[in-house]
Amino acid sequence: MSAPLYNKDILRLAANVPHHGRLPDPQASVEKRSPTCGSRVTADVRMEAGRLAEMGLDVKACALGQASAALMAAQAIGLTAAELADARDRLTAYLAGESDDLDFWPGLAVLAPARGYPARHASIRLGFEAIAEAARMADA
């Protein structure tokens, strides 16, 4: 493991993903998979009044994917589908080098060293992509 990519903070996050486990009766479920490394995140959601009320995650990913999913899950409850899609898009823009802003989501700075490793980007995006799509489907 490379020290700049895998540090204690990332490993701590990876080991403690909030909302871990599937929901018994979700309004929508989405599975996203990284073709590069095989990492996978499944998100189950329930929306109420246009906001994410409950979520369940099944995360089978590398430490970076798990850490990113943990950061997303810690802040997602209460957000709208549009806000979750915006966060997904902003993370994608950051990883692609199109933006330097990480202030849109608490804690993402811990993943900044991975920006220089494009092969890791798909795994980092999985949690954000799965929850945004599931929220959109449930809200439709």
Residue frames as qw, qx, qy, qz and C-alpha x, y, z in Angstrom:
[[0.000, 0.888, 0.460, 0.000, 0.00, 0.00, 0.00],
 [0.386, 0.461, -0.011, 0.799, 1.17, 3.47, -0.81],
 [0.283, -0.371, -0.522, 0.714, 1.38, 5.78, 2.20],
 [0.118, 0.082, -0.072, -0.987, -0.07, 8.85, 0.42],
 [0.493, -0.189, -0.569, -0.631, -3.18, 6.88, -0.56],
 [0.732, -0.402, -0.540, -0.103, -3.77, 4.68, 2.46],
 [0.102, 0.398, -0.528, 0.743, -3.41, 6.43, 5.80],
 [0.052, -0.179, -0.852, 0.490, -4.99, 5.90, 9.21],
 [0.368, 0.300, 0.229, -0.850, -7.88, 8.27, 8.48],
 [0.572, 0.229, -0.522, -0.589, -8.83, 6.45, 5.28],
 [0.389, 0.018, -0.920, 0.051, -8.56, 3.05, 6.93],
 [0.101, 0.198, 0.682, -0.697, -10.64, 4.23, 9.90],
 [0.511, 0.293, -0.031, -0.807, -13.37, 5.49, 7.58],
 [0.518, 0.205, -0.736, -0.384, -13.25, 2.30, 5.52],
 [0.256, -0.057, -0.929, 0.263, -13.85, 0.21, 8.62],
 [0.065, 0.421, 0.639, -0.640, -16.84, 2.28, 9.79],
 [0.095, -0.211, -0.546, -0.805, -19.33, 2.81, 6.97],
 [0.349, 0.154, 0.489, -0.784, -22.54, 4.32, 8.39],
 [0.724, 0.303, 0.089, -0.613, -25.88, 2.80, 7.37],
 [0.145, 0.350, -0.896, -0.230, -24.14, -0.46, 6.49],
 [0.280, 0.207, 0.922, -0.169, -26.64, -3.13, 5.52],
 [0.088, -0.272, -0.661, -0.693, -29.52, -3.38, 3.11],
 [0.427, 0.002, 0.280, -0.860, -32.94, -1.85, 3.79],
 [0.365, 0.170, 0.908, -0.121, -35.75, -4.41, 4.02],
 [0.365, 0.684, 0.631, 0.031, -38.24, -2.45, 1.88],
 [0.234, -0.366, 0.170, 0.885, -36.48, 0.28, -0.14],
 [0.487, 0.729, 0.212, -0.433, -38.23, 2.55, -2.59],
 [0.658, 0.707, -0.257, -0.019, -35.22, 2.20, -4.88],
 [0.764, -0.436, 0.384, 0.282, -31.97, 0.23, -5.02],
 [0.564, 0.787, -0.248, -0.021, -28.98, 0.85, -7.24],
 [0.835, -0.325, 0.269, 0.354, -25.78, -1.11, -7.61],
 [0.363, 0.885, -0.288, -0.048, -22.69, 0.54, -9.06],
 [0.911, -0.184, 0.230, 0.290, -19.54, -1.35, -9.96],
 [0.006, -0.826, 0.428, 0.366, -16.08, -0.21, -10.97],
 [0.917, 0.393, -0.068, -0.025, -14.95, -2.01, -14.12],
 [0.303, 0.744, -0.537, 0.258, -11.34, -1.20, -13.24],
 [0.010, 0.400, -0.809, 0.430, -11.10, -2.93, -9.87],
 [0.454, -0.266, -0.836, -0.158, -14.41, -4.71, -9.32],
 [0.011, 0.119, 0.575, -0.809, -15.40, -2.59, -6.33],
 [0.241, -0.472, -0.701, -0.477, -19.15, -2.49, -5.81],
 [0.109, 0.094, 0.505, -0.851, -21.62, -0.37, -3.83],
 [0.198, -0.501, -0.760, -0.363, -25.33, -1.09, -3.53],
 [0.082, -0.007, 0.342, -0.936, -27.51, 1.70, -2.15],
 [0.170, -0.568, -0.794, -0.136, -31.08, 1.27, -0.90],
 [0.018, 0.068, -0.185, 0.980, -33.12, 4.39, -0.16],
 [0.067, -0.704, -0.707, 0.023, -36.39, 5.66, 1.19],
 [0.115, 0.243, 0.054, 0.962, -37.39, 9.25, 0.49],
 [0.123, -0.700, -0.662, 0.237, -39.89, 11.33, 2.46],
 [0.056, 0.938, 0.196, -0.280, -41.10, 14.77, 1.37],
 [0.566, 0.802, -0.121, 0.151, -38.39, 14.88, -1.32],
 [0.075, -0.777, 0.586, -0.218, -35.52, 14.20, 1.08],
 [0.609, 0.179, -0.766, 0.102, -33.46, 11.11, 1.84],
 [0.656, -0.561, 0.127, -0.488, -35.01, 9.61, 4.96],
 [0.816, -0.350, 0.459, -0.001, -33.33, 6.20, 5.16],
 [0.560, 0.633, -0.513, -0.148, -30.49, 4.51, 3.41],
 [0.870, -0.306, 0.383, 0.053, -28.74, 1.18, 3.48],
 [0.356, 0.758, -0.518, -0.175, -25.39, 0.40, 1.92],
 [0.948, -0.102, 0.254, 0.160, -23.67, -2.80, 0.92],
 [0.195, 0.893, -0.392, -0.101, -20.08, -1.79, 0.22],
 [0.904, -0.102, 0.304, 0.281, -17.60, -4.24, -1.25],
 [0.439, 0.867, -0.087, 0.218, -14.78, -1.97, -2.32],
 [0.633, 0.226, -0.347, 0.655, -11.16, -1.08, -1.76],
 [0.373, -0.470, -0.447, 0.663, -10.30, 1.11, 1.21],
 [0.030, -0.097, 0.140, 0.985, -10.69, 4.28, -0.88],
 [0.358, -0.317, -0.619, -0.623, -14.14, 3.24, -2.08],
 [0.497, -0.516, -0.675, 0.178, -15.19, 2.29, 1.43],
 [0.299, -0.339, -0.270, 0.850, -13.86, 5.56, 2.86],
 [0.118, -0.067, -0.321, -0.937, -15.66, 7.60, 0.22],
 [0.456, -0.430, -0.686, -0.370, -18.91, 5.70, 0.83],
 [0.461, -0.466, -0.583, 0.480, -18.50, 6.30, 4.58],
 [0.127, -0.201, -0.064, 0.969, -18.07, 10.04, 4.06],
 [0.289, -0.215, -0.509, -0.782, -21.10, 10.16, 1.77],
 [0.503, -0.446, -0.732, -0.110, -23.28, 8.11, 4.15],
 [0.367, -0.336, -0.505, 0.705, -22.40, 10.28, 7.15],
 [0.026, 0.306, 0.062, -0.950, -23.94, 13.38, 5.54],
 [0.095, -0.140, -0.722, -0.671, -26.56, 12.20, 3.02],
 [0.123, -0.574, -0.800, 0.125, -29.66, 11.83, 5.21],
 [0.008, -0.752, -0.342, 0.563, -31.93, 14.85, 4.79],
 [0.052, -0.413, 0.427, 0.803, -30.62, 15.86, 1.37],
 [0.700, 0.513, 0.153, -0.474, -32.68, 16.05, -1.81],
 [0.853, 0.247, 0.380, 0.258, -32.01, 13.99, -4.92],
 [0.424, 0.863, -0.011, 0.275, -30.77, 17.17, -6.63],
 [0.285, -0.860, 0.407, -0.114, -28.33, 17.90, -3.80],
 [0.799, -0.259, 0.527, 0.127, -27.00, 14.34, -3.92],
 [0.750, 0.536, 0.268, 0.279, -26.59, 14.55, -7.71],
 [0.147, 0.951, -0.181, 0.203, -24.75, 17.86, -7.31],
 [0.541, -0.670, 0.508, 0.013, -22.35, 16.30, -4.81],
 [0.856, 0.107, 0.459, 0.211, -21.74, 13.37, -7.19],
 [0.572, 0.758, 0.136, 0.285, -21.04, 15.77, -10.05],
 [0.092, -0.938, 0.296, -0.156, -18.74, 17.95, -7.97],
 [0.718, -0.443, 0.525, 0.115, -16.75, 14.94, -6.78],
 [0.805, 0.375, 0.372, 0.270, -16.41, 13.77, -10.39],
 [0.331, 0.907, -0.037, 0.259, -15.22, 17.24, -11.46],
 [0.397, -0.820, 0.411, -0.032, -12.70, 17.35, -8.61],
 [0.804, -0.197, 0.526, 0.194, -11.24, 13.94, -9.42],
 [0.699, 0.557, 0.322, 0.313, -11.02, 14.86, -13.12],
 [0.481, -0.190, 0.044, 0.855, -9.06, 18.02, -12.27],
 [0.073, 0.610, 0.466, 0.636, -11.87, 20.31, -13.43],
 [0.387, -0.818, -0.062, -0.422, -12.29, 21.85, -9.97],
 [0.379, 0.302, -0.670, 0.562, -10.20, 22.25, -6.84],
 [0.473, -0.396, 0.203, -0.760, -13.20, 22.57, -4.52],
 [0.440, -0.102, -0.887, 0.100, -13.68, 19.90, -1.86],
 [0.117, -0.030, 0.496, -0.860, -15.65, 22.11, 0.53],
 [0.587, -0.106, -0.333, -0.730, -18.98, 20.84, -0.85],
 [0.876, -0.249, -0.375, -0.173, -18.82, 17.67, 1.30],
 [0.444, -0.768, 0.409, -0.213, -17.34, 17.34, 4.80],
 [0.759, -0.388, 0.520, 0.059, -14.25, 15.21, 5.10],
 [0.853, 0.509, 0.102, 0.058, -13.43, 14.68, 1.42],
 [0.125, 0.882, -0.452, 0.045, -10.02, 16.29, 1.83],
 [0.651, -0.408, 0.640, -0.009, -8.80, 12.96, 3.24],
 [0.814, 0.314, 0.472, 0.126, -9.19, 11.53, -0.29],
 [0.253, 0.916, -0.171, -0.260, -7.27, 14.35, -2.01],
 [0.286, -0.551, 0.723, 0.303, -4.08, 12.26, -2.46],
 [0.598, 0.216, 0.765, 0.099, -6.05, 9.84, -4.68],
 [0.434, 0.806, 0.080, -0.394, -6.70, 12.56, -7.25],
 [0.126, 0.703, -0.620, -0.324, -3.38, 11.71, -8.89],
 [0.227, -0.121, 0.963, 0.079, -4.40, 8.06, -9.30],
 [0.531, 0.143, -0.261, -0.793, -7.10, 7.90, -12.01],
 [0.473, -0.014, -0.867, -0.156, -7.42, 4.12, -11.68],
 [0.153, -0.240, -0.789, 0.544, -8.89, 4.72, -8.19],
 [0.232, 0.021, 0.007, -0.972, -11.43, 7.37, -9.22],
 [0.558, -0.192, -0.605, -0.535, -14.22, 4.97, -10.22],
 [0.530, -0.296, -0.748, 0.267, -14.15, 3.28, -6.82],
 [0.138, -0.169, -0.371, 0.903, -14.16, 6.63, -5.02],
 [0.334, -0.024, -0.219, -0.916, -17.23, 7.77, -6.99],
 [0.315, -0.200, -0.904, -0.208, -19.29, 4.59, -6.42],
 [0.139, -0.454, -0.729, 0.494, -21.06, 5.55, -3.19],
 [0.132, 0.434, 0.066, -0.889, -21.93, 9.01, -4.47],
 [0.299, 0.108, -0.649, -0.691, -23.15, 7.63, -7.80],
 [0.262, -0.271, -0.925, -0.045, -25.26, 4.87, -6.24],
 [0.060, -0.506, -0.619, 0.597, -26.98, 7.09, -3.68],
 [0.178, 0.369, -0.129, -0.903, -27.66, 9.90, -6.17],
 [0.331, 0.013, -0.741, -0.585, -29.23, 7.52, -8.68],
 [0.241, -0.353, -0.892, 0.149, -31.26, 5.66, -6.07],
 [0.018, 0.476, 0.415, -0.775, -32.58, 8.94, -4.63],
 [0.255, 0.249, -0.370, -0.858, -33.53, 10.15, -8.11],
 [0.334, -0.131, -0.868, -0.342, -35.40, 6.90, -8.82],
 [0.204, -0.430, -0.797, 0.373, -37.23, 6.95, -5.48],
 [0.035, 0.463, 0.222, -0.857, -38.14, 10.60, -5.86],
 [0.128, 0.049, -0.598, -0.790, -39.54, 10.19, -9.38]]
